[in-house]
Amino acid sequence: MIRPAYRPDTTEPDRVLLRRYAAGDPAAFAQLLDRHGPLVLGACRRAVGGHAHAAEDAFQATFLVLARKAAGLRDPDSLPGWLFGVARRVAAAARRRDTRHERASRAGAKPEAVPAGKWDDLLAVVDEEIAALPDDLRAAVLPCLYHGKTQDEAAAELGWTLSTLRRRLDRGRELLRSRLTTRGVAPAVALVAGAVAPSAVSALPPQVRAATLDLAAGGTAPAGVTELARGGAPAGLSPAWVVAGVTAVGVAVGAAAWFGSNHQPPSPAPATASMPEPPKPEVLPALPAAPLPPRAIVRLGTTRFRHGTDGAFGLVDPLGVTRLGFLPDGTLTSVGGGRVRFWDAATGVERDGPGVAVGSRWVLRAVPFDAGRRLLVPEQDAAGNLLPAARVWTLVDRRAGPVLAFARHTGRKGDVIGPTAVSADGTRFAQTDGNGDGWLWHADCSTGAKLAGKVREHGPAAFLPGGGELVTACPDGSFRVWDAADGKELRAFGDPAPHIAAAASADGTRVAVVGEDPDPAGNTGPRQVVVWDTARGTVVRRFPLPGLIGFVAGGGAVAFTPDGRHVAAVGHVRNRTLEVRWWALDGNGSGHWTAMSEGTPPQPLAVANDLRTLAVGSGSGSARGVIRVFDGVTGVERVPPDGMPGPVQGVAFAAGGSGVVTTDHFGRLATWDVTTGKQQHLTVTDRQSPPETDVGFDVPAALGLAGPLGPQQPGVPPAVVKSVAVSADGSRVAVGVATFPPGQGWGRVYVLNRATRAVLWSAPVADAAVTSLAFSPDGSRLAVGTTVVRVFAAATGAGGLTLDGHRGAVTALGFSADGKRLASGATDATAVLWNVE
């Protein structure tokens, strides 16, 4: 039987009712009980697995916790999520406590079984994904999805404006839809509009309601309820680090309409309606755990499709992954941070070792050619300065080829030479530079012609088949085709309007442009993707971009499949939703899907010929170095997100050492089980950078260092202080330094006496800058983070322990209270726990 959604008749926000109850008004608690009780009881019933009395104990214990903590809740606006978190923890404890025999003995009869609905398998998946939502999104989702409330009612209860609720509801709804789709659950067919699971919205039994109100008024609680309540609230973390873990249980409402529109619940279905049998959730197969490096205890997060952000000399590459592509065997390649990595596109496992270290931070200007089989990478000198030369790498066998030394063009401004286009056979080279000029070189790298017109520096450039013609983007939004021998213009095509994103096919015969469709008067219109034939200068296809696909300057991408038969575009909708569209150039097929995003620019983009693999980078945002790979047809993510979405900024052990807490650039705070490495809770905090450490004196001056951009003094190395730490007793200061220009020994750690400012010892760190430091609690050891972690004796600088387990700069370090374990977090969005005994 389908029951109507439960709607208590009150519009006072939860925070007001909590304030009234804390001031001594029992009626306010009764309103909270009536508002949230049915949902909490359903959660408890499902969690205890059919033990009705255990569910009632857990229900009463949950509201007893609320009664005791009502005056001190950190975020009263998120009360629904908080209650579900407590309910799930308490119910889990009740289930562990009560065996069937014990329950039968206490009740004098067999346990009263709570009927299990046919939707249990599906709802278990929905429950798990609801639990994984951040607090603010979960608080928005619960009333609308589980209680069936209108947006006006939910906003009133939460004390939010309607626009705030809608924004958070949209984000939560889209994230939930994306995660369910990733797990093989199609919301549009898996859930029934207007229906709620009876176990989730059953009216409170009068005796349970009365007993709970009596407890809130100071009545004596049964021993079992008191025991459960004692363990129901989060413990072991300071208030600023507490995360309310929630597993929302038991209700599924109208996904076909709810996931796709601003939900207003429909009229209740007639009592005679029957539920269709839902499909069995198709959960993606579990992937084997990646091997751990020596001394690592557990990894928090995943290394799958994590390219990392370490550049040459350990610099954090500001661009992250700059190119994605496919080899003929389907291997996904990623370029960035001084490396080329090779991935199994189905599992996200890196193939055959750590990839290719190209030894140049100018890999951001690398140019693929020969259908992606080869890569031309600019060379650099020992100080990291760009040279007028480039090396050819053969990616199929990961072999370094010859270095090509380019002759300087007469009259060319500057020495920065890095070809931006290479012919398929590697015999012709072209560059578009920062001055808007185009340059050509012959096969022997001798100077060729200068193009007879201006070009767009960051626009696409490609040689046509045969290498005799070059197509480039121009500043006015059009395209020009040039004679590769003398640089003269052969033809022009394209809409004379700035384009938002553009790409050339691998063979140069097509270019795709994301722009706006101008009317005859030149006024801009709807956005579209236009594909041009470069040989004829004619339009092949125009594909509209309907809706809110959010291409902004530098915020979207377009790409062809390697065979040039399909084109795909990716952009943002309302900043937090990734939207992907693809089309067949012959007109026989198209697709569209969305996924949750952290708001970082979705670029670069690469799509396999069969569309079954679509890879998206994270651009220059804070999630750079993270690659997301989807089935391009269905939108199912190959490796669901696991871990922090951005670089780890802070890491600390919880009280007792049983958990670890990490924070990232996005303000997300996660708690982890150190035994399993699984994320337990995730919440969103105010986005803040870690506070700077104040040591009480001018550190660069004490070390005799000069800033890298300031006036230089003879014998004083230009340097920058990257990190500082103070020992627990305040007697020592550790300083991590990077000198410029980068070169051998450019990273160095110093330990000073804080009182005298004298340097006790220092040690070079040749591989990278020092990006994090931490003293052990007893002050005997110092952990130093670069692209690896080194542990020194704090008094003497004696070392010997090196921990290598990250793909990026180590940006956070923390010891356990006993000093036996060390946690490190990095720009690869993972943390690792190490045994340092």
Secondary structure, DSSP 8 states (H G I E B T S, - for coil): --------S--S-HHHHHHHHHTT-HHHHHHHHHHHHHHHHHHHHHHHTS-HHHHHHHHHHHHHHHHHHGGG-S-GGGHHHHHHHHHHHHHHHHHHH--HHHHHHHHTSS-------TTHHHHHHHHHHHHTS-HHHHHHHIIIIIS---HHHHHHHHT--HHHHHHHHHHHHHHHHHHHHHTT--HHHHS-TT---HHHH----HHHHHHHHHHHTT----HHHHHHHHTTS--SS-GGG--------S----HHHHTTS---------TT---------------------TTEEEEES--TTB---B-GGG-B-TT-EEEEEE-TTS-EEEEETTEEEEE-TTT--BSSSS-EE-S-GGGGG-EEETTTTEEEEEEE-TTS-EEEEEEEEETTTTEEEEEEE----TT-SSS----SEE-TTS--EEEE-TTS-EEEE-TTS-EEEE-SS---TTS-EEE-TTSSEEEEE-TTS-EEEEETTT--EEEEES-SS--SEEEE-TTSSEEEEEEE---TTS---SEEEEEEETTTTEEEEEEE--TT-B--TTS-EEEE-TTSSEEEEEEEETTTEEEEEEEETTSS-EEEEEEE--SS----EEE-TTSS-EEE--TTSTTTTB-EEE-TTT--BSS---S-SS-EEEEEE-GGGSEEEEEETTSEEEEEETTT--EEEEEE-----------SS-HHHHHT-B-TTS---TT--BEEEEEEEE-TTS-EEEEEEEESS--TT-EEEEEEETTT--EEEEEEETTS---EEEE-TTSSEEEEESSSEEEEETTT----EEE---SS-EEEEEE-TTSSEEEEEETTS-EEEEE--
